[in-house]
Amino acid sequence: MYDNFTAVDCWSKKRVHCVYQALIVAISTRHADAVDIKFLVDGRQVWVALPHPAWVEYNRRTGKMITDPLAVEIAGHYLKTALESGEGVGREIYSLNVRETLNHLNAVVSEGESESIA
């Protein structure tokens, strides 16, 4: 779903192609308590940083784990939303907080459930 998608940029109305490229534990690269997920947006590098405490909070609430593929889906959902709402203007990195991460996780899960019903 969100590892390879297109979005319509809010400001330019241009369709942009977004492709997942990498997932890196950010403590090793920038000493942050996060997971950085890299996308190419029409060839330009864009990173979405998801905070590690979101993994802990999700597990506490549900008993489930955020897997790497789910983290990519969360980041991709956020990126598509940011681009289509106009929040994605020229930024190289987006840092989500725990609440934002869990909101996008819930949206991805809801979309997945809707698709499996259809």
Secondary structure, 3 states (H helix, E strand, C coil): CCCEEEEECCCCCCEEEEEEEEEEECHHHHCCCEEEEEEEECCEEEEEEEEHHHHHHHHHHHCCCCCHHHHHHHHHHHHHHHHHHCCCCCCCEEECCHHHHHHHHHHHHHHHHHHHHC
